[in-house]
Amino acid sequence: MKKVFGTDGIRGTANMYPMTPEMVLKVGKALVLLLKQNGSRKIPKIVIGKDTRLSGYMLETALTAGIVSMGANVYLVGPMPTPAVAHLTKSLNCDAGIVLSASHNPASDNGLKIFNSKGVKLSDASEEKIESFLFSEKLLNKALDSKKIGKAFRVEDARGRYIEFVKNSVDNSSLNGLKIVLDCANGAAYSIAPKVFTELGAKVKTFHNKPDGLNINLNCGATKPHFIQKETVKQKADLGIALDGDADRVIVCDSNGKIVDGDFIMSILALNLLEKGMLKKKTVVGTQMTNSGIEEFLKKHKISLVRTKVGDRYVVEEMEKNDYFLGGESSGHIIMKQHSTTGDGILTALQLVNILNEKNSKLSHLIKKIKPFPFVLENVSVRQKIPFNQMPLVSKEIKKAEKKLKGKGRVLVRYSGTENVARVMVEGKNNKTIKNLALKIVKAIKKEAKK
């Protein structure tokens, strides 16, 4: 069982275990051991990017030291979206890529996301192997001859490489005249995203693009989309685009301020690919959180939905395993296999805008026929993650809720992979009913937690 890695790499409060310089240094060492064991080149190459958190300076230095001490070279790209690091790992012909980011979490947190040479997040097996090295002092403390340690290089053209990559995914004039409100979450895309949309011809009103190391995701970005809702209407823009701290997810709103989440976006993209004969196996990959109304909408167009565990890496694994073309999460992680190996907020927004241009349509018109089921999502802070089947009151309330819904809704209770939080989702056709059912489950979790 993994002790350090969660559903999306390693994450925690910066300067506290496991996100201490000492631990991050060990992770760098362990990754090089894994690469050498897997038969990589004699001197492995690893690209390192980060978001705009203050702790990134401290952890980047420690990570670099760990990697070069084991005889590998580091390529530093600075503040960069997570999907940009995935792309650069392939573009720079590296053996692995690492992003220092806690994604949508507050500035006090930080994390590590690791990609293999193909720009795909590490498998569970690889993460478990790294953990086995992490807790083997004998392996990690084996000193290399000083003549064999690695070097660190700064990649000066990294931003330009990624900007051109995403721009080339659409027609150069696809954004001409479009008015966009853009929220960069004071994160990794603070300088890249405005350039991409402006260079493609859009009139961009940018917000939250002045990071100070402590304001990433602070009342802004994809997890606080109320800001773009208000500003899009105020600015009389065609649409609003909100990225999260590492820009691997996106939430959009139409000109009326209506939120268009990952479920909606995936549906629009799927229908467009189907019309062009490009949707392989007429299937898209979602997660347990994908709304049943979306599944119903896709079914009407003879498109199948395959569900995975929550986490974009599990969506990618399913896509790779069965050669599917499109997948994503309601949170805004969208993976388009023809373009990227991981969720990419900027790329996803561009593809969506490109469809609007091709169809000469407004976003509000495209989402009109998509009718998601009402749902309630409640978060409960917990001290420890006790399995729900070991919590009798919780199990009882879940069963009662499922019986009440009679197959016309869903109940999903799970723990966050990155925080000490239980997430309770109840979906159905009656708002009052699902709210009551969710609150009863929440109450049971709180009561059990006190025992």
C-alpha positions as CSV (number, residue, x, y, z in Angstrom):
1,M,0.0,0.0,0.0
2,K,1.3,3.5,-0.9
3,K,2.4,5.6,2.0
4,V,3.3,8.9,0.3
5,F,1.6,9.0,-3.2
6,G,-2.1,9.9,-3.5
7,T,-4.4,10.0,-6.4
8,D,-2.4,12.8,-8.1
9,G,1.2,12.4,-7.0
10,I,2.4,13.6,-3.6
11,R,0.7,16.5,-1.9
12,G,0.7,18.2,1.5
13,T,1.5,21.3,3.5
14,A,4.8,22.8,2.3
15,N,7.7,22.4,4.7
16,M,5.9,19.6,6.5
17,Y,6.1,15.9,5.8
18,P,6.0,14.7,3.1
19,M,6.6,18.1,1.4
20,T,9.8,18.9,3.1
21,P,13.1,19.6,1.3
22,E,14.6,16.5,2.8
23,M,11.8,14.3,1.5
24,V,11.6,15.9,-1.9
25,L,15.4,15.4,-2.3
26,K,14.8,11.7,-1.6
27,V,12.1,11.5,-4.2
28,G,14.5,13.0,-6.8
29,K,17.0,10.3,-5.9
30,A,14.4,7.5,-5.9
31,L,13.1,8.6,-9.4
32,V,16.7,8.3,-10.8
33,L,17.0,4.9,-9.3
34,L,13.8,3.8,-11.0
35,L,14.9,5.2,-14.4
36,K,18.2,3.4,-14.2
37,Q,16.6,0.2,-13.1
38,N,14.2,0.5,-16.1
39,G,17.1,0.8,-18.5
40,S,17.1,4.5,-19.3
41,R,20.2,6.2,-20.9
42,K,23.4,6.3,-18.9
43,I,22.8,9.9,-17.8
44,P,19.0,10.3,-17.5
45,K,17.4,13.6,-18.4
46,I,14.6,15.0,-16.2
47,V,12.6,18.3,-16.8
48,I,11.3,20.2,-13.8
49,G,8.6,22.8,-13.8
50,K,6.6,24.5,-11.0
51,D,3.7,26.7,-10.4
52,T,3.9,30.1,-8.6
53,R,3.9,29.0,-4.9
54,L,6.6,30.6,-2.7
55,S,7.6,27.1,-1.5
56,G,8.5,26.2,-5.1
57,Y,11.9,27.9,-4.8
58,M,12.8,25.8,-1.8
59,L,11.5,22.5,-3.2
60,E,12.9,23.0,-6.7
61,T,16.4,23.4,-5.3
62,A,16.1,20.3,-3.1
63,L,14.6,18.2,-6.0
64,T,17.4,19.3,-8.3
65,A,20.0,18.4,-5.7
66,G,18.6,14.9,-5.3
67,I,18.5,14.2,-9.0
68,V,21.9,15.4,-9.9
69,S,23.5,13.7,-6.9
70,M,22.4,10.4,-8.5
71,G,24.0,11.1,-11.8
72,A,21.1,12.5,-13.8
73,N,20.8,15.9,-15.6
74,V,18.0,18.4,-14.8
75,Y,16.3,20.8,-17.2
76,L,14.7,23.7,-15.4
77,V,11.7,25.4,-17.1
78,G,10.4,27.6,-14.2
79,P,6.7,28.5,-13.7
80,M,4.9,26.3,-16.3
81,P,1.5,24.7,-16.6
82,T,1.4,21.0,-15.7
83,P,0.5,20.0,-19.3
84,A,3.4,22.1,-20.6
85,V,5.8,20.0,-18.6
86,A,4.2,16.8,-19.9
87,H,4.7,18.2,-23.5
88,L,8.2,19.4,-22.8
89,T,9.2,16.0,-21.4
90,K,8.6,14.6,-24.9
91,S,9.8,17.7,-26.8
92,L,13.1,17.8,-25.0
93,N,13.5,14.0,-25.2
94,C,13.7,13.5,-21.4
95,D,13.2,10.3,-19.4
96,A,10.8,12.0,-17.0
97,G,9.1,15.2,-16.1
98,I,8.2,16.6,-12.7
99,V,5.9,19.4,-11.7
100,L,6.0,21.1,-8.3
101,S,2.4,22.0,-7.7
102,A,-0.6,21.4,-5.5
103,S,-2.9,22.2,-8.3
104,H,-6.1,23.9,-7.0
105,N,-5.0,23.7,-3.3
106,P,-4.1,26.9,-1.4
107,A,-0.6,28.4,-1.5
108,S,0.3,26.8,1.8
109,D,0.4,23.4,0.1
110,N,2.7,22.0,-2.6
111,G,3.1,18.7,-4.4
112,L,4.9,16.6,-6.9
113,K,3.4,15.2,-10.2
114,I,5.7,12.9,-12.1
115,F,5.5,12.0,-15.8
116,N,7.2,9.2,-17.7
117,S,9.1,9.8,-21.0
118,K,5.8,9.7,-23.0
119,G,4.3,12.6,-20.9
120,V,1.9,10.3,-19.0
121,K,1.6,10.3,-15.2
122,L,3.4,7.4,-13.5
123,S,1.5,4.2,-13.0
124,D,0.6,2.9,-9.5
125,A,3.3,0.2,-9.9
126,S,6.0,2.9,-10.6
127,E,4.9,5.0,-7.7
128,E,5.1,2.0,-5.4
129,K,8.6,1.2,-6.7
130,I,9.7,4.8,-5.9
131,E,8.2,4.4,-2.4
132,S,10.2,1.2,-1.9
133,F,13.4,3.2,-2.7
134,L,12.3,6.1,-0.5
135,F,12.3,3.9,2.6
136,S,15.6,2.1,1.7
137,E,18.4,4.2,3.3
138,K,20.9,1.7,2.0
139,L,20.0,2.5,-1.7
140,L,19.5,6.3,-1.3
141,N,22.7,6.8,0.7
142,K,24.9,5.1,-1.8
143,A,27.2,8.0,-2.8
144,L,28.2,8.4,-6.5
145,D,31.8,9.3,-7.4
146,S,31.9,13.2,-7.6
147,K,32.9,12.9,-11.3
148,K,29.7,11.1,-12.1
149,I,27.1,13.6,-10.6
150,G,24.7,15.3,-13.0
151,K,24.3,18.9,-14.1
152,A,21.4,21.4,-14.1
153,F,20.4,23.5,-17.1
154,R,17.9,26.4,-17.6
155,V,15.7,26.0,-20.7
156,E,15.3,29.5,-22.0
157,D,12.8,28.8,-24.8
158,A,10.4,26.5,-22.8
159,R,7.5,28.9,-22.7
160,G,7.7,29.6,-26.5
161,R,7.8,25.9,-27.3
162,Y,4.6,25.3,-25.4
163,I,2.8,28.4,-26.7
164,E,3.4,27.4,-30.3
165,F,2.3,23.8,-29.5
166,V,-1.1,24.9,-28.2
167,K,-1.6,27.6,-30.8
168,N,-0.9,25.0,-33.6
169,S,-3.8,22.9,-32.3
170,V,-6.3,25.3,-33.9
171,D,-6.7,27.6,-36.9
172,N,-4.6,30.8,-36.4
173,S,-7.7,33.0,-36.9
174,S,-10.1,31.0,-34.8
175,L,-10.3,33.6,-32.1
176,N,-10.5,36.7,-34.2
177,G,-12.8,39.3,-32.7
178,L,-13.9,37.1,-29.8
179,K,-14.1,38.8,-26.4
180,I,-12.8,36.7,-23.6
181,V,-12.6,37.1,-19.8
182,L,-9.6,35.1,-18.6
183,D,-8.9,34.2,-15.0
184,C,-5.4,32.8,-14.5
185,A,-5.7,32.0,-10.8
186,N,-2.4,33.7,-10.1
187,G,-0.9,30.4,-11.1
188,A,1.4,28.8,-13.6
189,A,-0.3,30.1,-16.7
190,Y,-0.3,33.7,-15.6
191,S,1.9,34.9,-18.5
192,I,1.3,32.1,-21.0
193,A,-2.5,32.0,-21.2
194,P,-3.0,35.7,-22.1
195,K,-0.3,35.5,-24.8
196,V,-1.9,32.4,-26.4
197,F,-5.5,33.8,-26.6
198,T,-4.2,37.3,-27.7
199,E,-1.9,36.0,-30.4
200,L,-4.8,34.0,-31.8
201,G,-6.8,37.2,-32.2
202,A,-9.1,37.4,-29.2
203,K,-9.8,40.5,-27.2
204,V,-8.7,39.4,-23.7
205,K,-9.5,40.9,-20.4
206,T,-7.2,39.1,-18.0
207,F,-7.6,38.8,-14.2
208,H,-5.5,37.2,-11.5
209,N,-2.3,37.2,-13.4
210,K,-0.1,38.8,-10.8
211,P,1.2,36.0,-8.6
212,D,3.1,36.9,-5.4
213,G,3.8,33.4,-4.2
214,L,0.9,33.4,-1.8
215,N,-2.2,34.3,-3.8
216,I,-2.4,31.3,-6.1
217,N,-6.1,30.0,-6.2
218,L,-7.0,32.7,-3.6
219,N,-10.7,33.4,-4.3
220,C,-10.2,32.9,-8.0
221,G,-9.6,30.4,-10.8
222,A,-11.5,27.2,-11.8
223,T,-12.5,26.4,-8.2
224,K,-14.1,29.8,-7.7
225,P,-15.8,30.4,-11.1
226,H,-18.3,33.0,-9.6
227,F,-15.7,35.6,-10.5
228,I,-15.7,34.9,-14.3
229,Q,-19.5,34.6,-14.2
230,K,-19.8,38.1,-12.9
231,E,-17.0,39.6,-15.0
232,T,-18.2,37.9,-18.3
233,V,-21.6,39.5,-17.9
234,K,-20.1,42.9,-16.8
235,Q,-17.6,43.0,-19.7
236,K,-20.3,41.8,-22.2
237,A,-17.8,39.1,-23.3
238,D,-18.5,36.1,-25.4
239,L,-17.3,33.7,-22.8
240,G,-15.2,33.4,-19.6
241,I,-12.3,31.0,-19.0
242,A,-11.0,30.1,-15.6
243,L,-7.9,28.0,-15.1
244,D,-6.7,26.5,-11.9
245,G,-3.2,26.9,-10.2
246,D,-1.3,24.6,-12.6
247,A,-3.7,25.1,-15.6
248,D,-4.5,21.4,-16.1
249,R,-8.2,22.1,-15.7
250,V,-10.6,24.7,-17.0
251,I,-14.1,25.9,-16.2
252,V,-15.9,28.1,-18.7
253,C,-19.0,30.2,-18.6
254,D,-21.2,31.5,-21.5
255,S,-22.1,35.1,-22.2
256,N,-25.0,34.9,-19.7
257,G,-22.6,33.8,-16.9
258,K,-23.9,30.2,-17.0
259,I,-21.2,27.7,-15.8
260,V,-20.0,25.2,-18.4
261,D,-18.0,22.5,-16.4
262,G,-15.9,19.6,-17.6
263,D,-19.0,17.4,-18.2
264,F,-20.5,19.9,-20.6
265,I,-17.2,20.6,-22.3
266,M,-16.6,16.8,-22.8
267,S,-20.1,16.4,-24.3
268,I,-19.5,19.2,-26.8
269,L,-16.1,17.9,-27.8
270,A,-17.5,14.3,-28.1
271,L,-20.4,15.4,-30.4
272,N,-18.0,17.4,-32.6
273,L,-15.6,14.5,-33.0
274,L,-18.6,12.1,-33.7
275,E,-19.8,14.5,-36.5
276,K,-16.3,14.4,-38.0
277,G,-16.0,10.6,-37.8
278,M,-13.1,11.0,-35.4
279,L,-14.6,9.6,-32.1
280,K,-12.9,6.2,-31.8
281,K,-15.3,3.4,-30.7
282,K,-17.9,6.1,-30.2
283,T,-16.9,6.1,-26.5
284,V,-15.7,8.7,-24.0
285,V,-14.2,8.1,-20.6
286,G,-15.5,9.8,-17.5
287,T,-15.3,9.0,-13.8
288,Q,-17.6,8.1,-11.0
289,M,-18.4,11.8,-10.7
290,T,-19.6,12.2,-14.3
291,N,-23.2,13.4,-14.1
292,S,-25.9,10.8,-15.1
293,G,-27.6,13.5,-17.2
294,I,-24.4,13.7,-19.3
295,E,-24.5,9.9,-19.8
296,E,-28.1,10.2,-20.9
297,F,-27.3,12.9,-23.4
298,L,-24.4,11.0,-24.9
299,K,-26.5,7.8,-25.1
300,K,-29.1,9.7,-27.2
301,H,-26.3,10.3,-29.7
302,K,-25.2,6.6,-29.5
303,I,-22.0,7.5,-27.6
304,S,-21.0,5.2,-24.7
305,L,-19.6,6.4,-21.4
306,V,-17.0,4.4,-19.6
307,R,-16.4,5.4,-15.9
308,T,-13.2,5.1,-13.9
309,K,-12.1,6.1,-10.4
310,V,-11.9,9.8,-9.7
311,G,-8.6,11.2,-11.0
312,D,-7.4,12.2,-14.5
313,R,-4.6,9.7,-14.4
314,Y,-7.2,6.9,-14.2
315,V,-9.0,8.4,-17.2
316,V,-5.8,8.4,-19.1
317,E,-5.0,4.8,-18.1
318,E,-8.4,3.7,-19.4
319,M,-7.9,5.6,-22.6
320,E,-4.5,4.1,-23.2
321,K,-5.7,0.6,-22.4
322,N,-8.6,0.6,-24.8
323,D,-7.5,3.2,-27.3
324,Y,-10.2,5.7,-26.6
325,F,-9.9,9.3,-28.0
326,L,-11.5,11.5,-25.4
327,G,-11.9,11.6,-21.6
328,G,-12.3,13.9,-18.7
329,E,-13.8,15.0,-15.4
330,S,-16.5,17.4,-14.3
331,S,-13.8,19.3,-12.5
332,G,-12.4,20.4,-15.9
333,H,-9.6,17.9,-16.6
334,I,-10.1,17.1,-20.3
335,I,-7.8,14.7,-22.2
336,M,-7.8,14.8,-26.0
337,K,-5.6,12.0,-27.2
338,Q,-4.9,13.6,-30.6
339,H,-3.4,16.6,-28.8
340,S,-2.2,15.8,-25.3
341,T,-1.4,13.1,-22.8
342,T,-2.9,14.9,-19.8
343,G,-5.5,17.5,-18.8
344,D,-4.7,20.8,-20.4
345,G,-6.9,23.9,-19.5
346,I,-5.6,26.2,-22.2
347,L,-5.7,23.5,-25.0
348,T,-9.3,22.5,-23.9
349,A,-10.5,26.1,-24.0
350,L,-9.0,26.6,-27.5
351,Q,-10.7,23.4,-28.8
352,L,-14.0,24.6,-27.4
353,V,-13.7,28.1,-29.0
354,N,-12.6,26.5,-32.3
355,I,-15.9,24.6,-32.4
356,L,-17.9,27.8,-31.7
357,N,-16.0,29.4,-34.6
358,E,-16.6,26.4,-37.0
359,K,-20.3,26.3,-36.2
360,N,-20.7,30.1,-36.0
361,S,-22.5,29.4,-32.8
362,K,-22.7,30.8,-29.2
363,L,-21.8,28.6,-26.3
364,S,-25.2,29.1,-24.8
365,H,-26.8,27.5,-27.9
366,L,-24.5,24.5,-27.8
367,I,-25.2,23.6,-24.2
368,K,-29.0,24.1,-24.5
369,K,-29.8,20.4,-25.0
370,I,-27.5,19.1,-22.3
371,K,-29.5,18.5,-19.2
372,P,-27.5,17.3,-16.2
373,F,-29.3,15.8,-13.2
374,P,-29.4,18.0,-10.1
375,F,-26.7,17.0,-7.6
376,V,-25.3,17.9,-4.2
377,L,-21.7,17.8,-3.3
378,E,-20.7,18.2,0.4
379,N,-17.2,18.1,1.8
380,V,-16.5,16.9,5.4
381,S,-13.1,17.5,7.1
382,V,-11.9,14.3,8.8
383,R,-8.9,13.5,11.1
384,Q,-8.3,10.1,9.5
385,K,-9.7,8.2,6.5
386,I,-11.5,5.3,8.1
387,P,-13.0,3.0,5.5
388,F,-16.7,3.7,5.1
389,N,-17.6,0.0,5.5
390,Q,-16.2,0.2,9.0
391,M,-18.5,3.1,9.9
392,P,-21.9,1.5,10.6
393,L,-23.9,4.7,10.7
394,V,-22.5,6.0,7.4
395,S,-23.1,2.6,5.7
396,K,-26.7,2.6,6.9
397,E,-27.4,6.1,5.6
398,I,-25.8,5.3,2.2
399,K,-28.1,2.2,1.9
400,K,-31.1,4.2,2.9
401,A,-30.3,7.0,0.3
402,E,-29.8,4.4,-2.5
403,K,-33.2,2.8,-1.6
404,K,-34.9,6.2,-1.6
405,L,-33.6,7.0,-5.1
406,K,-34.8,3.7,-6.5
407,G,-32.3,3.6,-9.3
408,K,-33.1,7.2,-10.4
409,G,-30.0,8.7,-9.0
410,R,-26.6,7.9,-7.5
411,V,-24.8,8.1,-4.2
412,L,-21.0,8.4,-4.2
413,V,-19.1,8.8,-0.9
414,R,-15.3,8.8,-1.1
415,Y,-12.2,10.4,0.4
416,S,-10.2,13.0,-1.3
417,G,-6.9,11.6,-2.6
418,T,-5.0,14.8,-1.6
419,E,-6.7,16.2,1.5
420,N,-8.3,14.8,4.7
421,V,-11.7,15.4,3.4
422,A,-14.7,13.0,2.8
423,R,-16.7,13.9,-0.3
424,V,-20.5,13.1,-0.4
425,M,-22.2,13.3,-3.7
426,V,-25.9,12.6,-4.2
427,E,-27.5,12.9,-7.6
428,G,-31.2,12.7,-8.5
429,K,-34.1,14.4,-10.0
430,N,-35.5,16.2,-6.9
431,N,-33.3,18.9,-5.3
432,K,-34.9,18.8,-1.9
433,T,-34.6,15.0,-1.7
434,I,-31.0,14.8,-2.6
435,K,-30.1,17.7,-0.3
436,N,-31.7,15.9,2.7
437,L,-30.0,12.6,1.8
438,A,-26.6,14.2,1.5
439,L,-26.9,16.0,4.8
440,K,-27.9,12.8,6.6
441,I,-24.8,11.1,5.3
442,V,-22.6,14.1,6.3
443,K,-24.1,14.0,9.8
444,A,-23.3,10.3,10.1
445,I,-19.7,10.9,9.0
446,K,-19.3,13.7,11.6
447,K,-20.8,11.5,14.3
448,E,-18.6,8.5,13.5
449,A,-15.5,10.7,13.4
450,K,-16.0,11.7,17.0
451,K,-15.9,8.1,18.2
